[in-house]
Amino acid sequence: MKRHILCIGDSNTHGYCADPSDCADGGIRFNEEERWPCLLQQKLGEDYLVTEEGLSGRTTVFEDPIHESMPALPVLYSLLKSHERIDLLILMLGTNDTKERFNASSALIAQGMARLIQKAKTVDCWGDQPPRILIVAPPPIGDGFHDEIMGNGCVEKSRGLAAWYRRIADQEGCGFLDADGCEFNRIDFMHLTRRGHAQLADLLHRWIRER
C-alpha cells in the first residue's frame, strides 16, 4: 500500500489564485501542475498518495457567522476516516483565523490548532503506527494587505503564528515547518503565487525525505 499523506488546509491548499495571469489556465485556481499538494505528489513519486483537502475560508475551530462549515474541527473525524489509512497528516491553517470577527489572538489560534491535533490523535485512522502530524505555519500576511471584510489586526496576528505553532508542536510531539519565505502575491498579500506553491512543495518534500 502507498504511504498516504493527507493535506488539510484553506485556500492556500485548495490553490486559490488571486492573480489569473499567474495561473497557466488563467482562472482562480492553480491547476494540478501548480498546486503544492500535486507538486509534492510528483516529487515523492508512486510510492506515495498525496490527498488534497483544502477549503477556502477554513479555520481551525472558529465558526464563521458569514459562511457555514468553515471550522476544520467538526469535519476532522470524517476526513481522517474517509481517507484512512493516514501515514502523515499535514495541517496548514490559521490565516483565516486572524479575521477581526473571530477576535482571536495568535496564542488563541494556536490553541485551535492544538485542539485539532488532540482530536486527530484519537481517530482510529493510523493503522499500526502512532499518529504522525506536521503543523505548517503559513507565511504571514504581507504589509500591503487591506481587506475590510477580514478586518484589522490580521497582519500582526499572522506574524505571531509560527512561534506559537512551534510551541504547540513541541508540546504535542508533532513536526513543525515554517512556510515563511514562500512567495505571496502582491494583490491580496495572503495567497501563494505559483512560485510560492513550488517553494512550499520543495520544503515539504525535503522535510518528509529527511524523516
C-alpha positions in Angstrom: 0.0 0.0 0.0 1.2 3.5 -0.8 2.2 5.8 2.0 -0.8 8.2 2.4 -0.4 11.9 3.1 -3.5 13.9 3.9 -3.2 17.7 3.5 -5.9 19.7 5.3 -5.9 23.4 4.8 -7.6 26.5 3.5 -7.4 28.4 0.2 -3.7 28.0 0.0 -4.1 24.3 0.0 -7.1 24.4 -2.3 -5.0 26.5 -4.7 -6.8 29.8 -4.9 -5.1 32.2 -7.4 -5.7 35.9 -6.8 -3.9 36.8 -10.0 -5.2 34.9 -13.0 -2.2 36.0 -15.0 -0.1 33.8 -12.6 -2.1 30.7 -13.4 -1.5 28.7 -16.5 -5.2 28.3 -17.1 -6.0 31.9 -16.4 -8.5 31.0 -13.7 -9.0 31.5 -10.0 -7.5 28.1 -9.0 -4.0 26.8 -9.8 -4.1 23.6 -11.8 -2.7 20.2 -11.0 0.8 21.2 -12.3 0.9 24.2 -10.0 -0.7 23.4 -6.6 1.7 22.4 -3.8 0.0 19.1 -2.9 0.1 18.0 -6.5 3.7 19.1 -6.8 4.5 17.2 -3.6 3.0 14.1 -5.1 5.2 14.5 -8.2 8.3 14.8 -6.1 7.5 11.9 -3.8 6.7 9.6 -6.6 4.5 6.5 -7.0 5.2 5.1 -3.5 3.1 7.9 -2.0 -0.5 9.1 -2.3 -1.0 12.8 -1.5 -4.6 13.9 -1.0 -5.8 17.5 -1.0 -8.5 18.7 1.4 -8.3 22.4 1.0 -11.3 24.7 1.6 -11.2 28.5 1.0 -12.1 30.2 4.3 -11.4 27.2 6.5 -10.5 27.9 10.1 -9.1 25.7 12.9 -12.1 25.7 15.2 -13.9 29.0 14.8 -17.4 29.1 13.5 -17.9 31.8 10.8 -21.1 33.8 11.1 -21.0 34.6 7.4 -20.1 31.2 5.8 -21.1 27.9 7.1 -19.0 24.7 7.5 -15.7 26.6 7.9 -14.1 25.1 11.0 -11.9 22.0 10.5 -12.7 20.5 13.9 -16.3 19.3 13.2 -15.2 17.6 10.0 -11.8 16.2 11.1 -13.1 12.8 12.1 -14.9 12.2 8.8 -11.9 13.5 6.7 -9.5 11.2 8.5 -11.8 8.2 8.4 -12.7 8.6 4.8 -9.1 8.7 3.8 -7.6 6.2 6.2 -5.1 4.8 6.5 -3.1 8.0 7.2 0.7 7.9 7.3 1.1 11.7 7.6 -1.4 14.5 8.3 -0.3 17.9 7.2 -2.2 20.8 8.8 -1.8 24.3 7.3 -4.4 26.6 8.8 -4.5 29.9 10.7 -4.7 32.6 8.1 -8.5 32.8 8.2 -8.5 32.6 12.0 -6.8 36.1 12.1 -10.1 37.7 10.8 -11.2 40.5 13.1 -14.7 38.9 13.5 -13.2 36.0 15.4 -11.4 38.3 17.9 -8.6 35.6 18.4 -5.0 36.3 19.3 -2.1 34.4 17.8 -2.0 32.4 21.0 -5.7 31.5 20.9 -5.4 30.5 17.2 -2.6 28.2 18.2 -4.9 26.6 20.8 -7.3 25.9 18.0 -4.5 24.1 16.2 -3.7 22.2 19.4 -7.4 21.1 19.6 -7.2 19.7 16.0 -4.1 17.8 16.8 -5.6 16.3 20.0 -8.7 15.3 18.1 -6.7 13.7 15.2 -4.7 11.6 17.7 -7.9 10.0 18.9 -9.2 8.9 15.5 -8.6 5.3 14.5 -7.0 6.0 11.1 -3.3 5.4 11.7 -3.1 1.7 11.2 -0.5 0.1 13.4 1.6 3.2 13.8 1.4 6.2 16.1 -0.1 9.4 14.8 2.3 11.4 12.6 1.3 15.1 12.2 3.0 18.1 10.7 2.0 21.6 11.5 2.8 24.1 8.8 2.8 27.8 9.8 1.5 29.7 6.8 3.5 32.7 5.6 2.5 35.8 7.4 0.1 38.2 5.6 2.1 40.9 3.8 2.3 44.5 4.8 0.3 45.8 1.8 -2.8 43.8 3.0 -6.1 45.7 3.3 -9.4 43.9 3.4 -12.4 45.5 5.1 -14.2 42.1 5.4 -11.3 40.3 7.0 -10.8 43.4 9.2 -7.9 44.9 11.2 -5.1 43.1 13.0 -4.7 40.3 10.5 -1.1 41.1 9.6 0.1 41.3 13.2 -1.7 38.1 14.3 -0.4 36.1 11.3 3.2 37.1 12.2 2.8 35.6 15.6 1.5 32.2 14.5 4.9 30.5 13.7 6.3 30.9 17.3 3.1 29.7 18.9 2.7 26.8 16.4 6.3 25.7 17.1 5.4 25.6 20.8 2.3 23.6 20.2 4.3 21.1 18.0 6.8 20.6 20.8 4.0 20.1 23.4 2.1 17.6 21.2 5.0 15.8 19.7 4.3 16.9 16.2 6.5 18.0 13.3 6.8 21.8 12.6 7.6 23.7 9.4 7.6 27.4 8.9 6.5 28.4 5.4 7.6 32.0 5.8 9.5 32.9 2.7 7.2 31.1 0.3 6.1 33.8 -2.0 2.7 35.6 -1.5 1.2 37.6 -4.3 1.2 41.4 -4.3 -2.5 41.7 -4.9 -4.1 40.5 -1.7 -0.9 39.7 0.1 -2.2 36.4 1.6 -2.2 33.9 -1.2 0.6 31.9 -2.6 1.9 32.6 -6.1 2.7 29.8 -8.5 6.3 30.2 -7.3 5.2 30.1 -3.7 3.4 26.8 -4.3 6.6 25.3 -5.8 8.7 26.6 -2.9 6.3 25.1 -0.3 6.3 21.7 -2.2 10.1 21.8 -2.1 10.2 22.5 1.7 7.7 19.7 2.4 9.5 17.2 0.2 12.8 17.9 2.0 11.1 17.6 5.4 9.5 14.3 4.5 12.6 12.8 2.9 14.8 13.7 5.9 12.5 11.8 8.3 
